[in-house]
Amino acid sequence: MRLAVLAAAVLLAAGLGSAYAAGAFGSDSRSLSTNTTSTANVPCVNGHQRVVGPDALRGFHAVTAVSCIEQARTYPGQGQWWVRVRRVAVGSVAGLQRYFEQPSEHDLPQGEICDDVARATLVPTLVDAHGHWLVPRVPVDGCGTPLAGCAPAVRWRVVSVHKVKLLVSAAALAAHCAMGIKDLPAGGIGPLDLTAGGPLFDSAPHTVRVCIYRTLDFEVGNFVRGFSLDPTRTHRLLEAMTGAAPSGSCPDEQTFALIAAKPERWAEVELGGCWRVGRTYPDYGMGGSNPAVVRAILGTR
């Protein structure tokens, strides 16, 4: 029985917002107006508001709720952004209020122990017909885990989306490149320093993806441009990157290229200096390349 309750609590913690939107739980019979102007000044829960318990909630009649979530969104031609989405409930919140009206269970049943898995519940701001609002306290069990319960199917209407941070530029997204990556040739290969050459991948890829990066600190490179190579140039490039690491000291080069055949297999080559290769197969290590061939195929812009 205890396991069933905990499992339900996990589902509640992980998916209150999405469950409301998707109608995963039984809905209430009443519905709300789609007019959201009365909630314009209602804040989203940010951890700074005073929360109220069951006694205060029972004297409050919520007719809507406000919720803010953050997520990644992709915009055509603009890249992928981390955004803050403000939503207002336009479906019944009576059942939602009833969930938060549950009293906490402070006593732990005899013989049971608590796990150390962190769980969280999406807490909305409840709003009455006069525009008054309050933030409910999450009811928990003796372990501090959100109580399992039957939440209603609350329909959310998105009223605003605010871009917070650019995650992946449009150019990087189109090229299937990360915005930043570790600079392997400049020492980001860990404690190993293998100098033997040989194939970069366990099986020769038909084509590869190329992502060009520039670094200022020789730790992480920032995306510059990306493209794919045809089979002929892929074969020539990979053959040119199978040499042993150059002997002696080499100055670190600010520009380097990532050569990727699949997510778990890649290598990096400096576009200048000693043209070293940061290898990931069969293990992290250092290799060398043919500068003339690499320059001809990848350029040094």
N, C-alpha and C positions, 0 to 999 in steps of 0.2 A: 504493500500500500504506500509506504514511504517513497519507494522508487517511482511509483506512478505519479505521486505529487510532485517530486523533483523534476521528472521528465516534463510534466505540464508546465512547471515554473520556467524551465529552460525555454520551452516554446513561447511562453508569454514574454519572457525577457527579450528573446531574439526577434520576435515578430509582431509585437503589438501594432506598430504602424502599418506594416504591410498586410497584416491579417485584417485590420479594419477596412483597408482600401479594397482588398480582394474579396471581402465578404465570407471569410472562412468560418465565422461563428454565426449563430442565430441572430437575426436582426430584430429590432423593436418595432412596434406597430406604428409609432409616430415618426414623422419626417419633418425636416426643417426647411425654412425658406432659403433660397440661394442668395439672398441679400446679405452681403458680408460687411457692409459699411459700419455696422455697430461694433465690429471687432477691430477696427483700424488702429485703435490705441491700446489694444490688449497685448501685453508682452508675451513672448515665448519664454518657456522655462529656461533659465540660464544658471540656476544654482544659487542665485542671490535673493530670490524672493522667499518670503516667509511661507512655510507650508502649513497646512491645516489637517487635522485628523478627522475621524469619523463623526464626532459630535458636531463640528462646524459644518461638515458636508451635508448632514441630514437636515439642516435648516436652510440649505441652499438648493435652488432649482435650476440646474444647468439646462440651457436650451441649445448651446453650441459649445465648441471647444476650438482652441488654437494650438497648433503644433508646428514646430520647425524641425526639419531634418537636414543633414548635410550628406551630399552624395556626389559622385562623379557623373558628369554629363558631357556628351560629345556634340559639338555644334559643327555642321558642315562648313568647311572653309575657315573655321575659327579654332579648331583643335579640341582637346579635352580639358574641361575645367572642373575644379572643385567648387560646388555651388551650395548656397543655403536656400532651402525651399520653405516658404511660409504657406501653411495650409489652414483652412477653416472647415470645420465639420458641417456638412449639409445633409447629414443623416442623423437618426436618433442617437442621443448621448445618454439616455436614461440608464441603460445597462452599463455604460462606461462609468457613470457616477456610482452606480451600485457596487462595482468592483472596488473602487477606492474607498467606499464606505465600510468595507470589511475591517474589523479590528485585527490588529497584529496578534500573533500567537507567540508570546514571549517564552513559554516553557517548552523545553525540548523533551519529547517523549522518552521515557526511561529505556536505556539500552541502545539508543540511537546516537550516531555521531554525525558531525557536520563535515562536509568536504570543503576544499579550498578553491572551488571553481567560482570565479567572479560572475555574477549575473546582474543585469540591469533591466529596468523597465522604462519604456518611453512614457514620460509623464506629460500630459497636455495641460494647458491652462483652461479651466472650466469657466464658462461665461453664462450669466443669467439674462433674462429678457430686458433688463435695464442697463446692460453693459458692464455690470459689476463682475469682477473676476476673482478667482482664487486658485491656488495651486495645491492639489491634494498630496498628502503624504502616501508613499507606497506601503501597503500592508505587507508585513513580512512574517515568516515563521520563526521558530526558536533559533534557527541558524542564520537569520538575517536574509534569507532567500525570499524574493517576492512570492506572495501566495499565488498558487494556481487558482484559476477561476474562469468563469465563462464570460468572455468579453463579447460585446455586440459587434455587428458589422456596421461600423461608422464610415460613411462616405466622406472623403476629403475633397475639397476644391482647392486647387493651387491658386493662390492670389498673387504671389510674387516669387521670382527666382533671382537671387543676387550672386553674381560671380565673385568668388572669394580668391581663387588662385588658379593660374594656368598650370595644368599638370603636364600636358603634352601639346606642343605646337602643332599647327595644321601640317607643316612640312614634315615634322618627325612622325606624325600619325600616318601620313600618306606613305612614308618610306618604311614604316614598321620599325622605327628606331626609338630607343629610350632617349630621354632628354639629357641624361647624364650617366656616365659609366666609369668604373675604376680604370685607372691608367696602368695596365699591366706591364708594358715595357719599361716604365720608369720605376719599377720596384713594387708594383702591386700584386706580385705573384706569391707572396708569402715566404716562408723560410726556404723553400726549395729553389734551386738554381740549376736546373738540368740544362746542359748545353748541347745535347745530341739533337740532330735534326730528324727528318722523317715526315711522314704524312701528318697533316693537321687534324684529320678526322678519321674515325674508324672505318668509314666507307666514303668513297669519293662522291661528293654531292654533284648534282646536275647543274645547279646554279647556286649562287650565294647572294646574300644581302650585304651591302656595304653601308656603314654608318661612319661619317667623318666627325671627329671631335677635336676640340682645342682646350687645353688645360693651362691654367695659370699657376697652379700649386703642385702640379705633377702627382696629384692624388686622384682627382676626378675630372674627367673631360666633359665639356658642354657641347651639345649637339650643334653641328654646323650645316650638314647636308647629308642626304642619303639616296641610294639608288640600288638597283639590282644589276647583276652582270649576266650576259648571255652565256651559254655553255662553253663557247670557245675561249672567251676571256676568263671565265671561271677556272678552266683547266690550266691556262697559262699562269694565272695568279697563284693558284695553290702550289703549282710546281716551283714557283719562284720563292715560296715561303717555307721551304723544307730544310734550309741550311742550318748549320750549327751556329750558336751565338758567337758574335765577334769577340776576339780575345782583347784583353786590355780594357781600359776605362773608356766609357762612352758618355758624352753629355746627354742629358735628358732632352727629348724633343717635345715641343708644345703640341704639335699636331699629330694625331694618330688615327688609324682606321680600325674599326671592328669588322671582322669578316665572319658572318654567321650563316651556318648551313641549316641549323635547327635550334630551338630554344636552349637545349642543353649542350650544344657544341659550338664553340666560337674561338676565334683567335684575334689578336690585335697586332698591328704592325705600325711602327713609327714611319712618318712621312718626312724623313730627313735624318740628319745626324748619322748614326750607325745603322739605321733601318732595322732595329731589333724587332723580334717577334715575341710577343707574350703568348705562350701556348697554354691550352687547357686540356690537351689530350697527348699522351695517356694520363698525364698529370700536369699540374701547373709547373711551368718552367720557362726558360728563355731559349729562343732560337734566333735564326738569322734569315735574311732575305736577299734577293737579287735587286738592288736599288733601281737599275735601269728598267726592269720589267715592271716592278711595282709602280714606279713613277709614270711609266707609259700608260698603265691601265687605270690607276687611281688619281693621278695628278698630284700636285702639291699646293693647290689653291688654299 
